[in-house]
Amino acid sequence: DVDRAPGADAPEAGETAESEQLLREALTQQEELLGPNHQNTALTRMGLADLLISEGRNDEAVEQASAALESFRQTLGDDHWFTLMGQSVYGSALGASGRQPEGEQMLLLSYERLAAHDSAAPVAVKQALSRLIGFYRASQNSDKASEYLALYQRDFGE
């Protein structure tokens, strides 16, 4: 059922406010202790971008996701699976901010590369696929959403 697609559930408002505060505090500390481009700093920034997307704060999400992706590229290169996760979040942010063609391209590329990556954590592939389904649901493309939901159910049994 496309209506129950992964990534379709939004967190409660109180949960997001608390999560955002914790992520911003962690980000500040990591920037000071580890530096702005450290992979842990970028992971926190990526988590913040994901949260901002769920809150509909898309311009800020694009900014955070772009910075995380650039940090991953600088420190880990284009082929590391963290970089590919960053591409997925950035694609989701672009799509949510009205830049659908660019977002779709980024989401498709990151999912395909994560799925083929030998070292990628299965949860990264699952999240990328969930973001892709969410993108197609938001774009009112139920055929594509159903196509990728079938892959999700096949690969992850949910």
N, C-alpha and C positions, 0 to 999 in steps of 0.2 A: 504494500500500500504506500503510494508516494506521499500521502499526507503524514505518514509516520516515518518518513525518511530520516536517516541519521543526520544530526546537525540541525534538526528542525525545532528542538526544544530550547527556549530561551531561559536563562537563569532568572530567578526572582530579583526584583529591584534592590532589595536590601543586601542580597548576596553579592550582586555585582559591585555595589558601592564599597563594601568591605573588601572584596577581592581586588578591586582597583586600587584602593588605598595600600593594601599589602604589596601588590605588585610595584607600585610607584616607590614605596619605601625600599623594597629590595633592589629596584633598579638604581636608585640613588646610591645606595651602599655599594652595589657592585661596580658602578661607574667609578666611585672613589677608590675602592680597594683593588679592583681587577683591571679597570680601564674601560673605556666606552666600546671597544671592539672585541673584548674577550667573548668567547663563545657562550659562557654562562650569562653574561650581560645581554647578549643577543637573544638567548633563549627566553629570558625574562621579558625583554622588549617584545618578542614575538607573542608571548602569552598575553601581554597587555594589548597588543593589536587585536588578537582574537577576541578578547573581552570587549574592546571598544566596538568591534563589528557587531557583536551581539546587542550592544546598547544603541546601535544606529548612529554612532559617532564616527562616521566613515572617513571624513577628511583626516581626522586625527589618527585613525587606524591606518590609513595609507601612509602617513608620515612615519609612524612607529614601525610598521611592517617593512617599509623601504629601508629604514635605518638598520633594522635587524638583518635584512637580506644583504645589504652592503657589508655589514660586519662579518657575516658568514663567508661572503665571497673573498674578502680581504684576508681573513685568518685561515679559512679551510679550503678555499677554492670552489670552483663551480660544480664539481662533481660529488662533493661530500653530501651525505644524506641530510645533514642539518641545513645545508644550503637549499636543498630541494624542499625541505619542510618550510623554510622561509619563503621560497617561491610560492608555495601553496597558500600560505597566509596572505602574502602580498596580492596574489591573484584574487583571493576572496575579498580583500579590502578594495581592490580596484573595481571588481564587479558590483560590490555594494555601493560604491560611490558613483555609479553610473557609467563607468568605463568598461562596459560588458565585453566588447571584442577583445580588448587587451587582457581583461581579467580571465576570460574563458581560455585564451591561448596559454596564459601562465598556469592556470589550474590544470589544464590537460597535460601540458608538458611536465609539470612537477609530478602529477600522479603517474604518468607513464614511466618516467625515469625512476621514481621511487619503487614502483612495482617491479622494475627490472633490476634494481640495485641489489647486489649480493649482501651488503652490510646493513641495509636499512632495517630499522626496527619495524616489526609488523604493525605496531600502533601508529607509526608515521604514515604507512601506506593506508591504513584504515581511516585516519583523520583526513588525509588528502582526498580520498574517495568520498568521504562524508561532506567535505567542503564542495566538491564538484557536484554532488547531488543537491546540496543546498543552493548552489548557484543556479542550477537548471530549474529548481522549484521556484526560486525568486524571479527567474526570467520567464516564467510561465511556459517552459518547454517540458511538458510532461512526458513526451516520448524519450527525450534524452535522460531526464530524471529517472524514468523507469528502467532504461537501459543500464544505467550505472548502479541503480538500486539492485538490479538482478546480479550484477557483478559483486556488489557488497554482500548480498545474501549468500552467494555461492562461495565467496572467499572467506567470509567471517561468520557465516551461519546464523546471522541475526535477522 
